Amino acid sequence: MELLRPSNVDQLDEGVYIHGGTEVVPLLRDGILSGERLVDIRGLVPRGVRDATIGAGTTLAELEVDPQIPAALREACRLAASPQLRNMGSIGGNLLQATRCWYWRLKYPCRLHGGDTCFAREGEHREHAIVANDFCASAHPSDVAAALLALDARVRTSQRELPLAELYHVPDEADRNVTRLAAGEVILELELPPVEASVYLKAMDRKKWSFPQVGVAAARAGGETRIALAGVAPVPWLLESADALASGDEWATPLPRTEWKVPVARALVRRAVAALG
């Protein structure tokens, strides 16, 4: 594999992009990612926090202690992975994490790999999605993405600017990708609007350093409360309103072994809204 280090974004070409490597290196090792070119983008992606703008190369460890960052994002960074991984992993790379679904990771010919079966639906799925899971039952693993979605962040890439919500796509037969990044497109910066209060709560199997079974981010700004969930859908999931979970279970379509996530999500949403005061 050829290693490239372009000096500016205009030189970006198709290949496997790498920054911190905490996601890309394991996928390359396991043969899930492959390519002829490995493109080191560390010299191209901004790093650090300036006013309300976060460079996509900023590490999670840097963000979790930065007082400029809203509480929900600081907590999401603090609860994500181990200290070693947070010191290496960038926020831009964290947004593009692949599913932890073991069928996908073990290279079963599932729908995300171009097949015609979601093996998790009939197989082991305790940690899988309870929303938007008809085509693919995988669950998005990023705490950070849910926090940024609740904070109504915007993304600037090497090609355009868009709301964070539009970065993601629930996979379907026509398009099996979970993001809308084009070939050769790189996340450069994230912009955060003003926020009055925010919080991130997380249910996980271990007390520390575990992926979210259910994560809930809530943010209040201008009299509006936005709530986003991690670990419940193939993409970070924005609730329609703070009351969306109060009217019953119709909002969710859990599989038999994911039903336990529904009351957990409801309880965390109540706690998050109460924490906003």
C-alpha positions as CSV (number, residue, x, y, z in Angstrom):
1,M,0.0,0.0,0.0
2,E,1.3,3.4,-1.0
3,L,1.5,6.1,1.7
4,L,0.6,9.7,0.6
5,R,1.0,12.9,2.6
6,P,-0.7,15.6,0.6
7,S,0.2,19.2,1.5
8,N,-3.3,20.7,0.8
9,V,-6.9,19.6,0.3
10,D,-6.7,20.2,-3.4
11,Q,-4.3,17.3,-3.6
12,L,-6.7,14.9,-2.0
13,D,-7.5,11.8,-4.0
14,E,-9.4,8.6,-3.4
15,G,-7.8,6.3,-0.9
16,V,-8.0,5.3,2.8
17,Y,-7.7,8.4,4.9
18,I,-6.0,8.1,8.3
19,H,-5.6,10.6,11.1
20,G,-5.4,9.2,14.6
21,G,-5.7,5.6,13.3
22,T,-7.8,4.2,16.2
23,E,-10.6,3.2,13.8
24,V,-8.8,2.8,10.5
25,V,-5.9,0.6,11.6
26,P,-8.0,-2.2,13.1
27,L,-10.3,-2.2,10.0
28,L,-7.2,-2.5,7.8
29,R,-5.8,-5.2,10.0
30,D,-9.1,-7.2,9.8
31,G,-9.4,-6.8,6.0
32,I,-12.6,-4.8,6.2
33,L,-10.9,-1.7,4.7
34,S,-8.5,-2.0,1.8
35,G,-7.0,0.1,-0.9
36,E,-3.9,0.9,-2.9
37,R,-3.3,4.3,-1.1
38,L,-3.2,5.2,2.5
39,V,-3.6,9.0,2.8
40,D,-2.2,10.7,5.9
41,I,-4.4,13.8,6.5
42,R,-2.9,15.0,9.8
43,G,-1.2,17.9,8.0
44,L,-4.5,19.0,6.4
45,V,-7.1,18.9,9.1
46,P,-7.3,21.8,11.6
47,R,-6.7,21.0,15.2
48,G,-7.8,23.0,18.3
49,V,-10.7,25.1,19.4
50,R,-11.3,28.7,18.2
51,D,-14.4,30.5,19.5
52,A,-17.2,28.1,18.5
53,T,-15.2,26.2,15.9
54,I,-13.5,22.9,16.5
55,G,-10.8,21.6,14.2
56,A,-11.7,18.0,13.1
57,G,-8.2,16.9,14.1
58,T,-8.7,17.9,17.7
59,T,-8.4,14.8,20.0
60,L,-11.2,13.7,22.3
61,A,-8.7,14.1,25.2
62,E,-8.2,17.8,24.4
63,L,-12.0,18.4,24.1
64,E,-13.0,16.7,27.3
65,V,-11.0,19.3,29.4
66,D,-11.6,22.4,27.3
67,P,-13.9,24.9,29.1
68,Q,-15.0,26.4,25.8
69,I,-16.8,23.2,24.9
70,P,-20.4,22.6,26.0
71,A,-20.8,20.1,28.8
72,A,-22.6,17.5,26.7
73,L,-19.7,17.3,24.3
74,R,-17.0,17.3,27.1
75,E,-18.8,14.4,28.8
76,A,-19.3,12.5,25.6
77,C,-15.6,12.7,24.9
78,R,-14.7,11.8,28.5
79,L,-16.9,8.6,28.4
80,A,-15.6,7.5,25.0
81,A,-13.0,4.8,24.9
82,S,-9.9,4.6,27.1
83,P,-7.5,7.5,27.9
84,Q,-5.0,6.1,25.4
85,L,-7.5,6.1,22.5
86,R,-8.9,9.5,23.5
87,N,-5.3,10.9,23.3
88,M,-5.0,9.6,19.7
89,G,-8.5,9.7,18.3
90,S,-9.8,12.8,16.6
91,I,-13.3,14.2,16.7
92,G,-13.6,14.0,12.9
93,G,-12.7,10.3,12.9
94,N,-15.0,9.6,15.8
95,L,-18.0,10.8,13.8
96,L,-17.1,8.3,11.1
97,Q,-16.9,5.2,13.3
98,A,-18.2,2.0,11.8
99,T,-20.7,-0.1,13.5
100,R,-19.7,-2.6,16.2
101,C,-22.1,-5.2,14.8
102,W,-20.1,-8.4,15.0
103,Y,-21.7,-9.8,11.8
104,W,-20.3,-6.8,9.9
105,R,-17.0,-7.0,11.8
106,L,-16.7,-10.7,11.0
107,K,-17.4,-9.9,7.3
108,Y,-20.6,-11.8,7.0
109,P,-22.2,-10.9,3.7
110,C,-24.7,-8.6,5.4
111,R,-26.5,-5.7,3.8
112,L,-23.8,-3.2,4.7
113,H,-21.4,-5.5,2.9
114,G,-23.6,-5.7,-0.2
115,G,-25.5,-8.8,0.8
116,D,-29.3,-9.4,1.1
117,T,-29.5,-10.4,4.7
118,C,-29.3,-8.6,8.1
119,F,-28.0,-11.5,10.1
120,A,-28.5,-9.7,13.4
121,R,-32.3,-9.8,13.0
122,E,-32.4,-13.5,13.3
123,G,-29.1,-13.9,15.2
124,E,-27.6,-12.3,18.3
125,H,-28.7,-8.7,18.5
126,R,-28.8,-7.7,22.2
127,E,-26.7,-4.5,21.5
128,H,-28.4,-3.6,18.3
129,A,-30.8,-0.9,17.1
130,I,-34.3,-0.2,18.4
131,V,-35.1,2.5,15.8
132,A,-34.9,2.6,12.0
133,N,-33.7,-1.0,12.1
134,D,-35.8,-2.6,9.3
135,F,-33.1,-2.8,6.6
136,C,-30.0,-2.9,9.0
137,A,-30.2,-3.5,12.7
138,S,-26.7,-2.1,13.5
139,A,-26.3,0.6,16.2
140,H,-24.1,3.7,15.7
141,P,-21.4,3.6,18.4
142,S,-20.4,7.3,18.7
143,D,-21.1,9.2,21.9
144,V,-19.7,12.3,20.3
145,A,-22.0,12.2,17.3
146,A,-25.1,12.2,19.5
147,A,-23.8,15.1,21.6
148,L,-23.0,17.2,18.5
149,L,-26.4,16.3,17.0
150,A,-28.1,17.6,20.1
151,L,-26.0,20.7,20.0
152,D,-27.1,21.4,16.4
153,A,-23.5,21.4,15.1
154,R,-22.6,22.2,11.5
155,V,-19.9,20.4,9.6
156,R,-17.4,22.0,7.2
157,T,-15.8,19.6,4.8
158,S,-13.2,20.0,2.0
159,Q,-16.2,20.4,-0.4
160,R,-19.2,22.0,1.5
161,E,-20.9,22.9,4.7
162,L,-23.9,21.1,6.1
163,P,-25.8,20.4,9.4
164,L,-24.4,17.4,11.2
165,A,-27.7,15.6,10.8
166,E,-27.2,15.6,7.0
167,L,-23.9,13.9,7.4
168,Y,-25.7,10.7,8.2
169,H,-28.0,8.4,6.2
170,V,-30.0,5.5,7.4
171,P,-28.9,2.7,5.0
172,D,-31.4,1.3,2.6
173,E,-31.5,-0.8,-0.6
174,A,-30.7,2.2,-2.8
175,D,-27.8,3.5,-0.7
176,R,-26.1,1.3,1.9
177,N,-23.7,3.9,3.3
178,V,-24.3,5.4,6.7
179,T,-22.7,8.8,5.8
180,R,-23.1,11.1,2.9
181,L,-19.4,11.9,2.4
182,A,-18.4,11.8,-1.2
183,A,-15.2,10.2,-2.4
184,G,-12.3,12.4,-1.6
185,E,-14.3,14.5,0.9
186,V,-12.8,15.1,4.4
187,I,-14.3,16.7,7.5
188,L,-12.3,19.8,8.4
189,E,-14.2,21.7,11.1
190,L,-17.3,21.6,13.3
191,E,-19.2,24.8,14.3
192,L,-21.3,25.0,17.4
193,P,-24.1,27.5,17.9
194,P,-24.6,29.1,21.4
195,V,-26.2,26.8,23.9
196,E,-27.6,27.6,27.4
197,A,-27.2,24.2,29.0
198,S,-26.4,20.6,27.8
199,V,-25.9,17.2,29.3
200,Y,-24.8,13.7,28.1
201,L,-25.8,10.5,29.9
202,K,-24.8,7.0,29.0
203,A,-25.8,3.4,29.8
204,M,-23.0,0.9,29.1
205,D,-22.1,-2.7,30.0
206,R,-19.0,-1.6,31.9
207,K,-18.5,1.3,34.1
208,K,-15.9,2.8,31.9
209,W,-14.5,2.7,28.4
210,S,-17.4,0.9,26.8
211,F,-19.5,1.7,23.7
212,P,-23.0,3.1,24.5
213,Q,-25.8,0.7,24.8
214,V,-27.9,3.8,25.0
215,G,-26.5,7.4,25.1
216,V,-28.7,10.5,25.5
217,A,-27.5,14.0,24.8
218,A,-29.8,17.0,25.5
219,A,-29.2,20.7,24.8
220,R,-31.3,23.8,25.4
221,A,-30.9,26.9,23.4
222,G,-33.4,29.7,22.6
223,G,-36.2,28.0,24.5
224,E,-35.8,24.8,22.4
225,T,-34.6,21.5,23.7
226,R,-32.9,19.1,21.3
227,I,-32.4,15.4,22.3
228,A,-30.2,12.9,20.4
229,L,-29.5,9.3,21.1
230,A,-26.5,7.0,20.5
231,G,-26.6,3.2,20.3
232,V,-30.2,3.0,19.2
233,A,-30.2,3.3,15.4
234,P,-27.8,2.8,12.5
235,V,-27.0,6.5,12.8
236,P,-27.1,9.1,15.6
237,W,-30.8,9.6,16.2
238,L,-32.5,13.0,16.8
239,L,-35.8,12.8,18.7
240,E,-38.7,14.9,17.3
241,S,-39.3,16.4,20.7
242,A,-38.6,16.0,24.4
243,D,-42.0,14.3,24.7
244,A,-41.4,11.8,21.9
245,L,-40.9,8.9,24.3
246,A,-43.7,9.7,26.7
247,S,-46.7,8.5,24.6
248,G,-45.8,4.8,24.6
249,D,-43.5,2.5,22.7
250,E,-44.7,3.3,19.2
251,W,-41.5,5.3,18.5
252,A,-39.4,2.1,18.7
253,T,-39.3,-1.1,16.8
254,P,-37.1,-3.3,19.1
255,L,-36.0,-6.8,18.2
256,P,-36.7,-9.5,20.9
257,R,-33.4,-9.0,22.7
258,T,-33.2,-5.2,22.4
259,E,-36.5,-4.5,24.1
260,W,-34.6,-3.7,27.3
261,K,-33.2,-0.6,25.6
262,V,-36.6,1.1,25.3
263,P,-37.2,1.8,29.1
264,V,-33.5,2.6,29.5
265,A,-33.7,5.3,26.7
266,R,-36.9,6.7,28.2
267,A,-35.4,6.9,31.7
268,L,-32.2,8.6,30.4
269,V,-34.2,11.1,28.4
270,R,-36.2,12.0,31.6
271,R,-33.0,12.4,33.6
272,A,-31.4,14.5,30.8
273,V,-34.3,16.9,30.5
274,A,-34.4,17.3,34.3
275,A,-30.7,18.0,34.4
276,L,-31.2,20.9,32.0
277,G,-33.5,22.5,34.6
